[in-house]
Amino acid sequence: MRSKARLVLASAIMALAVSGCSEGSLQSASSTPVAVAASTSVEADSEARIADIVSRMSLERKIAQLIQPQINSVTPEEMRKYRWGSYLNGGNGGPYGDEFAPASEWLRLADEMWDASTAPLPNGEPIIPTMWGTDAVHGHTNVMNATIFPHNIGLGATRDPDIVRQIGAATAVEIEVTGIDWNFSPTVAVARDDRWGRTYESYSEDPVLTGQMGAALIEGLQGKPGDADFLAQGRVIATAKHFFADGGTDQGVDQGDVNGDIEELMAIHAVPYPMAIAAGVETIMASFNSINGIKMHGNRDLLTDVLRGEMGFDGLVVGDWNAHGQIAGCTVSDCPQSLLAGLDIYMVPDDAVALYESLLAQVRDGTIPEARVDEAVTRILRVKMRAGLLGPDAQKPSARPNAGEYEKLGQASHRAIAREAVAKSQVILKNEGVLPIKSGANILVAGEAADSIAQAAGGWTLTWQGGRELTNDYFPGATSIWAGIEEAAVESGGSATLSADGSFEQRPDVAIVVFGEQPYAEFAGDRKNMVFGDEEGLELLRKFEAEGIPTVSVFLSGRPLWMNRELNASDAFVASWLPGSEGAGVANVLFGAVPATGKLSFSWPASCEGMPLNGPDGALFAMGYGRALDDHSALGTLSEDCGFLSLSAGSEWYANGRLAAGVSALAGGSDLPNLRGQGDGLVARGIDKDRQEDARSITFGPGGSLTLNGSGEGAFVISYNLPQAPAGQVTISSGGEPVSVSPQLTIAAGKGWREMVLTQACLGSLGDSLTIATDAPLELSVVEISRRELPAGTQCSF
């Protein structure tokens, strides 16, 4: 493994040096050593100061440095008592419980937490300020008025590290306005299965392109190591995440399993990390996923031997949201394994005190050597020292440069950067002469998404999952795609009309249809296949096609999807990704104000099944494809055959709170009419999901089982929710041998309502019964169970 890691490190640096980056990118990559050694007198002095601080800290204060709670749970009073080393706001977190709080409230809380962490200690121990981390993944988008930049998938399509570097710098300034220290960004995942709900957080399926873009954002956020402004005014701490292989899980399941030869996995998924380290990244976040059955948060071989020993990383490793609790033998509040593996900070949003107490006890009883604690604390203090948070010059958040200058949130220069990035990210897949839109044209703009800034921004925007319920009033100063088109149309001497449903009184010269995926984040965006099923855009396109009106599709998405029907019905098709708050950048390309330069950073699928697609084989458009505005060559008619479109409704076994006629449910030997009641080792009760008692919560005791008997053909499809991971072995069978599904259910646990697809591929046989059994307590909720004929080769999924 180590020899391979060295090879990956060397090849990544070489790839960065010979790539097509700008001259500035080349200089930054080639002039910065991978391991930042304390060789200068300044660094040596800093290391000596850190060692002195650690020597004077009590064990209690050391353990507190390793703990990171969230603002929804921690108070300034608790901060004063325990002196947590850091804290964060989650995707749905805001100061004082208000996720839409004005920027002034974010800064006020930052000051309160700083004051609490720096209050004098009675025993004269060193005072160590806390630091605040946030997920500013496409701008400082937890805070209203901030500039919303395109998500990473769009930035990958720009192929422009310089614009990404500018985005990092602008984001850092806006973060400083609110007094926050640390950004959990960039994501340098190499997404290799586009069914993954975080695909839009990846710059590309190509490891080198991902590394180049990630390094550029790090330099924008932190500055370049050795420069006078490194981690100074206008700069914040960056994080490369998630180490490693989060983009390589089986079936693209978020937090899932990555399996395969470790050297082959590293040759893809480890490549961006040497580039990030070369760019000076101060923190790296461990990933939720497992590698060949070992959860990354407990993987010493990778977190310590490779990341530290081979790649030379000397910053801190932070955990992800309660991810340590997924390690075998761990709970959220009890997990020495992570610290021993190489984690430095536990992200433990709501159980900080319980984890603190268990770690303290484990050091005292020898489970954890205090030397390992000192090592982690040293790394944390090193980052704080470099960021100016330690020492006589450290200032409370409101006293720092940019703090409280609220006019810098969404300022014109930042919006201009975003608008340029949006324009450079647009990828034209089809154009039969309708683009650029002619001057003086009468334009109809259709689709619910056209005037929705929230849909154009996607997930991680004001709220964790984002959402169209966020009206444009939540985005003052932003420009929707419709508003950008209207302005451009008027400037060209024409006119534009907004009609979400496509109706019109005056026949337009051209119709622009804006449609796409609804916002989502992480596991909520996981898919079973690559079919874009929402037919709003398709119906509009076919309506205009029937009326002989030329159409332009503007497709909003966090990944390439199977769009053959929409491509056939369009005269022009633009992959717009998730452009954010500056919709005028889309209009700039549609009207030809700027050239179309965007190129796919992911392969576009020719088929709808959703198997991993990385490279030209099986691609309708290969990575690197993108038309210029004057490329009017015919695309031709695409096949619209897709097994997932022609599926029958199937046969429902349980839906709307009732078992179907001819279907029975048994708990052991006891009948459960309409899947409720009590049987042998099992209790099923009615709960509300979408309507009154339409779902069932089923509680299994040890040895409990549920059997459904009925008839039908095809796979079993179950809509279910698993609040907690199984405590023991869970099996499923359908007329054959029971198959263990405990690992899959462990990944699915805690992620809300999901769909389980059980095909012959995993069950071996599909009979007229379905049995779920467990040897330990289990709580499982279901809202629908059906049988469906699925395309041949459909995988089981959870």
N, C-alpha and C positions, 0 to 999 in steps of 0.2 A: 504493500500500500504506500509506503513512504517513498519508494523510488518512483512510483507513478505520480504521487503528489508533486514531487520535484519536477517531473516532466510536464505535468499540467501547469505548474507555476511558470516554468520557463517558456512553454509554448504560448501561454496567455499573454505574457509580457511581450514576446516576439510578435504575436498577432496584433497587439495594440500598436506596436512600433511601426509595423509595415502596413497598417490599415489605411483606409482612405479618410482618416480624420483630418481636421484642420491642423495647420502648423502649431497652433496653440495647444491642441490636444496632444500632439506628438511630444512636444516639449514637456508637458506636465507628466506624461507617462514615463518618459525615458530618463528624466532627471531626478526622480524621487525614488529612493531606495525602498525595497519592500519592507524590511524590518527597520523601524526607526530606533536606532541605538542611542543610548544616553552617552554620546561621545563628546559633545561640546560642553564647555564649562557651564552654560546655562542649564542644559539638560541634567548634568551631573548635580548641580545645585538643587534643581527641582526634585530629583530622586532622593537626595539627602533630606530635604525638607519633608517629603512624603514619608520616608522611613521614620523620621523623628515623630511625626504626627501619629503614625500607627503605633509606635512604641508607647505612646502616652494615652492611648485609648483603652477604655475598659472593654471587656468582652461584650457587654450589653450594647455599647455604642458601635462596635464592629459589626455585630449581627444586624443591627438596624440599617447599616449601609447596604446590606444585601437585599433589602425588602422594598418592594415598589407597589403601594396600593393605588387605588383610583380615587378621583375627587368626589365621586358619588358616595364613597364610603368613609374617607378620611377627613378629619376636621383639623383646623389649626391647633385645637387643644390636644388632640392625639399626637399631632406632629411635635408639639412642644414636649410631650411626655416621652415619646419613643425616639425622636430624631431620625425618621426614615431617611435613607440616603437619597431617595428619589420618589416621585409620584407621577401619575399620568392621568390624562383624561381619555376615557374610552370613546368609541365612535358615537355613542349616544350620551356622552357626559358633557355637562356644562357647569360653570360656576354656580354654586348655591342652588343646584338642581334645575337650572334653566339652560337647556342646550342652545337656545336662541338669545342668550344674554348679550348685551352690547360689549364691545371690546373693552370698555372701561372696567367692567366687572371681572373679566379675565385678568386684567392687570391688578385689580384690587386683591383678588385671591392669591395671585403670585406673590404680592407683597406680604400678605398675611402668613403664607406658608414660609416665606423666607425669614420673616421676623420670628416665627415660632421655632424654626430650626437653628436660629443663631442667638437665641436668648442665652444668657450666661448659665453655665452649669455649676451646681453647688460645689463640686469637688475640683473645679479648675481644669477639667478635661478640655482638650482642643475643641473649638467650635467649628463644625463642618456644615456649611450651608447645603440645603437640599437642592435638587434640580428637577424641573418639570419637563416631561416628555409628552409629545403629541404626534398623532398620525396626520401630518400635513403631506399627504401622498400626491396631491396634484394642486398645490397651493395650500394656503393656510385655511382650508375649506371647512373647518369646524366653526369658524367665526364669520358672522355676517359682515358683508361689505368686502371681504377678501377677494382677490383675483382668483378665478377658477381656471387653471390651465388644463390642456388636454391630458387625459390619462396616458399612461406610459405606452400603451399599444399605438396610440396616435403619434407620440413622440418618436417611437421606433420607425414609423413610416416617414418621418422627416429626414432621417439619415444625417442629422445635423447636430453634432455634439455641442457646437457653439450656442445654439438657441437653447439647448437643454441647460447649459451652464448659466445662461442668463436667467432662465426660469428658477434655478436653484438660488441665485443671488437675490432675485426679487422675492421669492418665498421666504428666505431668511430674514429680510428686512421686515416683512409683514408679521412674521413670528415674533421678532423683537419688539414690535409695537405693543404686543400683549404681554411681554415680560417672560415668555417661555424660552427655555434653554436648548431644547433637544428635539430633533425631528426623527421619528421612526420611518425614515425614508432615505434612499430609494429601495424599492423592491428590485432585486437583480435575479429573480427567478427566471429560468429558461423554460417557458411553458411549452410542453411537448404533447399535450393532449388538450385540445381547445374546449373540451367539455368541462374543464376546470373553471369554477366560478371566479377565479382570480386571474384569468388569462389577460384581462385588460391591464393588470398591474405589471405585466411582463412587457419588456420592450420588443422582444423577438423570440422566435424559436431558435435563432442562431446565437450560440453562446458568446461569440466575439462581439457581435453588434450589441448584445445586452450588456456586456462588460464595458464597452466604450461609452454607452449612454449613461450607465450607472456611475461610472467614474466622473463623467462630466457633471452630473447633478451633484455629486459629493463635492467637487471643487467649487461649484456655485454656492452650495450651502456653507461650506467651511472655509473657503479660500484654499489656496495651494500651500502645502507645507513649505516652510522656508520664506514665504512672502510675509511682508509686514502686517498684512491684514488677516493672517490665518487665525481663525477663531476670535477675531477682534470685532470691531464695530461692523454691523451688517452681516455677521456670520453666526451660524448656530451649529451645534453638534449634529452630525449626520449618522445614519445607521444603514448598513447594508443588510438586507434580509431576503429570505430566511435561510440560514445555513443548515443543511443544504439539500438540494433536490426537491424542493417543494413543488416545482413544476413538472415533476416526473412520476406522480403517483399513478397507480393502476386505475384506469378508466377516468382519470382526472378527478378523483374523489378528494375533496379538500381534507387535509390532515391525514390522508390515507397512507398506504404502504407503497414504498419504492423498492422494487426487487430487481436483482441482476448482479452482474459482475461489478465489483466496486470500482475497478479501474475504468471500465466503460462508463459507469455512472459519473465518475469524476471528470472524465474527458469531455462531458457535456455540462454537467451542473455545477462543477467546482470552478470552471473557467472564469466567471466574473469576479471571484473573490480576490485573487491576486491583483487584478486591476483596481478593485476598490481599495485594497490595502496600499497599493502604489499611489493612489490618489489621496492617501492620508486618512481614510475613514477611521473615526475614533471608536465606533461601537458596531457590533455585529449582533443581530438577533438570531437566536436558535429557532429552528423550524419545528412545527407540530409533527411532521410526518416521521415515519419510521424508515430505516434503511435495513432491508433484509431482516425485519422483525424487531429491530432495536430502535426505540424512540430516540430521536436526535437529542432531546433534553437529558438523556442519560447515556449518551454515546461518547465515552472518553476517547476512543480511538480517533474519532473525527473532531470533537470539540477541543481536545488537548493536543494529541499527537500530530494531527494534520494541520488544523487551523493555527495553533501556536507553534508547534515544532517545525513543521515544514513550510508554512506560509509566512511565519514570522510576525503574526499579529500580536501587538502589545497593548491594544485597547481593552475595553470591557465587553463581555458577552452577556447580553440581556435575554431573559426568557420572553416567551409570548404568553398571552392571556391564559393563565392557569395551566399551561401546557405540561408543566412538570407533574401535574396530577394524573397524567395519562400513562406515566411510566409504571410498569408492573411492580406492584408492591408499594406504590406511593399513593398518597392522597394530596389534595391541594394544600393541606396544612401540615403535612409530614412527608418530607422527601429529601433526605440527605444525599440520595443518589445523584441528583442534579449538580449539587455543589462539588461533589467528588469527581464528577465527570468533566467539569470545567466551566459550568455556569457561574457567573459572578453576581447577577441580580435576578432574583425571582420576581416575575410580574405576577402578583397575587392580589387581584383587584379588591376582594372583599374579606379576605381571611388573613390579613397581615399579622395581627396579634397572635393568633394561634400558630402560624408558621414560625414567627419569631420565638415563641416559647419552645417549640419543638427543636428548632436549630440550636438554641441556647443549651437545652438539655443534652443534645447529641454531641456538642463540643465538650461539655463537662463530663460526659461518660466515656469519651474517647472514640465515639463513632465517627466523628469528624475531627481530624487534627486541626489544632488552632493555626498551624502554619498554612493550611489551605485557606482558612478564613483570612489570615493576614495577606495572602497572595491576592485574593479577590478584592479586599479593601484597597490594597495598593493600586490595583488596576482602576478601580473606581475613582480614587483620589487623583490618579494620574490624569484621567480625562477631565476631572473638575479643575485641576491645576492648569492644564492646557487651555481650557475654556475661560479662564479668568475668574473662576468661582471660588478659589482659595487664595488667601493672602491678603495683605493690607489694602490692595487696590480693588478688592471685590466690592461690588455695589448691589444694593437691593434692586429688584427688577425695575421699579419706576424711576430709578436714578440713572439708568443706563441709556446709551444713545438709542434713538428711535422710539424708546418707550413712551407711550402716551401720545405719540404723534399720529392720531387716528386717521388723519387725511392721507396717510401713506398706505392704508388698506385700500386696495383697488385703485391706486393712483394711476394717472394717465399713462405714465411710462411703463408701468407693469402691464396694463391692459394692452398696450401696443405690442409688447413682447408676446403676450398670449395670442393676440390676433395674428401675428406673424407665424407663430407655431401652428395655429389652427390651419392657416392657408397652406403651410408646407406639409401638413399631415393628410390633406385630402388626396385620396387615391381614386383616379378615374378608371373604372373597369370597362366601361362601354360608352361610346359616343358616336352616334350616327349622324353627326352634323348639327345637333341642337345646341351644343356648347362650343364656344362661349355664347351666352344669350345675347341676342342682337339688341343694339341700341334702339330705344323707342318701343320695345315690345310691351304688350299688355299681358301681364303675368298673373296666373292664379296660383296661390300657395295653399296646399291642402295637407291634411294630416294633423292629428291631435298633437304631435310632437313639435310642429313647426314653431309654435309660440310658447314652448315649455323649456325654460332654462334648466329646470330640474332634470328633465329627461335627457337633455343634451349633456348634462354634467355627470350623470350616472351615480353610482354608489360613492360612499365616503364624501358626501357633500351635505353639510349642515347636520345630517343624521348619518348613522352608520350605513344603512341600506339605501339612503337617498329615497326619492319617491316623488311621483307626479302630484301628490297632495300638497307639495311645497309650491305654492303659486309664485309667479314672478315678483310679487311684492317682497319675498324673502331675499331677493337678489338686487338690491338697489345699485344702479350704475351698470348693471350687466346688459348685454344685448342678445336677445333671442335670435335664432336663425331667421325667423320671419322678419324681425325688425331690421336685420342686416340686409336682407333681400329687398325690403321696401325702400330702404335708403339708397341702395345701389340702383334700383329700378328708376327712381325719381332722378338721380344724378345722370342716368343714361338717356333721359328724355322720355321714359316710358312710365308705366304705372304698375302697381301690384295690389292685389286684393287677397285678403286672408279668408279662406273658407274651409274650415276643418273637415267638413263632410264632402267637399268637392262640388257643391252646387254653385251655380253662377247664373247671372242675368245676361251679361255681355260675354260672348264667346272669347276665351283667351287665345293668344297666339301660342302660348306654351304653359304647361302646368308643372309646377315643382311639387313633388310629393315627399314630405318629410315623415319618416316612420322608423320604427326600430324596437329594440329591446327595452323593456321597462327597467328602471334602476334596480341594482342588486349589489351585494357585496359578499365575498367569501362563499361559504357553503350554500347560501341561498341561491347562488347563481349556477351551481353544478347542474349539468344537463345529462340526459341519457343518450341523446343523439344530436345531430347538427341541423335538424329541420327548424327553420324559422316558422313557427306555427301561427303567429298572430296575422290574420289576413286583412287587417284594415288597409294596409298599404297596397296589397295585391288587388283588393276590390276597387280601390281608387284608380290604380293604374289600368285595370281592365276597363273600367268605365270610360276613362279618357281615350283609351285605345279604340274602343267601339265608336267613340264620337269623332275620331280622327284628329285628336288634339295631341301634339307632340308632348312627351313627358320626360322629366328629369327626376330620377330617384335620388334622394339624399337619405342614406341608410345609417342610422345611429346604432352602434353595437359595441360590445366589449370583446368581440372576436369575429373572425370570419364565420359565416354560416351558409348553409345550402340555400341559395336564393335563385335557383334556375327559373322558377316561375316568374319572379319579379324582374329578373334580368330580361327574359323574353318579352315582357310587357312594357319595358322601358326603352326609350330612345337614347337615354344616357343614364348611367348608374354611377354614383359616387359613394365610395366607402368613407364615411365621415367620422367613424369611430365615436368617441365621447368627447366632443370638442370643448365643453365647458361654457364659460360665461361670455365668450366673445364670438357670437354668431356671425359677425361681419366678416370674419376670416373665411367662412364658408362662401359667403357671397362674393368675396374678392376673387375666388377661383371660378365660380359659376359665370361671372360676368367678364372674366378675362383681365381683371385689373392686375393680377399677378399670374405668372405661369403656373401650370399644374406640374409640380415636381415630386409629389408624394409617391412612394414605392412601398409595396406590401412588405412588411417585416414578418408576416406569417403566410404560409401556403393557404390558398383558398380552395375549399373542397369541391370536387366534381360530383361526389355522391353524398348521400344524406346520413349514412349510418353512424358516423362519428368516430370511427377508429382513428388512432393517432396518425396525423399527416404532417410529415416534416421532410420537405423536399419535393421535387417535381412529380414523382410517381403518384398518380391519383389526384393531382391538383388540376383544377380548372384554370387557375392562375397561379403560377409559381411565385415563391418569394422573390421580391425584386420587380414584380410586374407593376406597371402604372403608366397610363397613357398621358401623352402631352395633349394639350387642347386641340391641336391640329391633326391628331390621329383619329381619322374617321373611318378606319377600316372596319369592315363588317365582322361582328362577332359570330353570326350564324345562330340558328335556332338550337337551343339547348334541350337535352332530354329532361322531361319533367317526371320521369318514373322514380318513384320513391315508395318503398314498401310501407313506410310509416304514414303515408297519406291515404292509403287505400285500406287501412285496417277497419274491420267491422267494429261496432261498439263492444262486441264481446258479450259475455254473460255475467251479470252481477250476482255475486253470492251474498254480499252484504252491502247495503247502501241505505242512506236516509233513515238510519236507526232500525232497520228491519232486515232479517234474513229473507232471501228470495224463496219463492215456492220451490219445494223439493230440496232445499238445503237445510241441513241440521248441524247443530253445534253440540259437542260433548266435552265435558270436563271429567276425564276418567270415564266412569260409567254413568255419569249424571247428565241429563239433558239440560241445555241452556236455551230456552225459547227466546228467539230474537237476540241471542248472544248477550243475555244478561241473567244474573242470578249467581248461585253458589254451587260448586261441585267439588269433586275430589281435588283438594289442593289448589283451588282456583276460585277467584271472585271476579265477576264482570259487572260493572255498573255503568249507567248512562252518564255521559258528559256532553257538554256543548262545544262544538267546534264552529260550524257556520250557522247552525240553528239549534233549536232546543233538542237535546239528547240525540243528536245525529251520530255521535261517536260513542265508543266504548273504551273505558279504562279497565284493563285486565290485569289483575294482580295474581301472579303465580307464586305459590309456595314451593319449597324444595321438593323436587320430584313431580311438580305439577305439569299438566299437559292440556292442550286444547286441540281438538280434532274437528275439522269441518268436513262434512260429506255432501257431495252434490254431483253435478255433471257438467260437461263442457269440454271445450278443446282449447289447447294453447297454454301459454304461460300463466302463472298466477301473478297478479299485480295487486299490491297492498299499499294503501296510503296509511302511513303509521307515524307515530311519535314515540321516541324512547327517551324519557327524561334522564335516566342514569345508565351507565354502562353495565352490562351483565356482571353479576357477582360470581358466576360460574359458567358451566357449559350450557349453551343453547343449541338445540338441533332442530332441523326442519326436514320433513320427509313427505313424499307423495307416492305411496305405494312401493317404495324402495327402501334402501338402507338410509337411516338418519344421517344427515350431513351437518357438521358443525358450522355455525354461522357466528360464533362468538366474536372473532376478530372483526368481522364486518360491522356487527352491531356496536362494538366498542367505538369504532370510528363515527358511526351515525349518532351515537348518544349525545343528547344535549343540543342538537341542531334543529329542533323544531320538526314540523311535519315534513316527511320525505316519502319517496315512492320506492318500494321494494319490488324488483322484477325477478321472478324465480322461473328460470327456463330449464330445459333438460340439460343444458350445459353444466349446471351445478348440482341439480337434484338427481340426475341420472335417469329418472323416470317421472312421468307426469300422469298420475292416476286420477281417480275420482274422489280423492281425499287429500287433505292437507293437515299435517300435525306439527305443532310447535311444542317442544318440550324443554324443560330446564331442570338442572339439578340444584339450583340455588334460587333465592327470591328474585323476582323480575317483575317490573311494571312496564306494560306495553299498552299504548292506545292505538286504536284503529278507527278509521272513518269510512273506508271502502275496501272491499275485497272483490276482485273480479278475475275472470279468465279471458285472455285475449290472444288471438293469433298474431304473432310478431314475425318480422322478417327473419328468414333463416340466418343463423349465426349470431342472433342477438344474445349478448352476454347477460349473465345474472348481474344484478346491481342492487345496491342498498342505499 
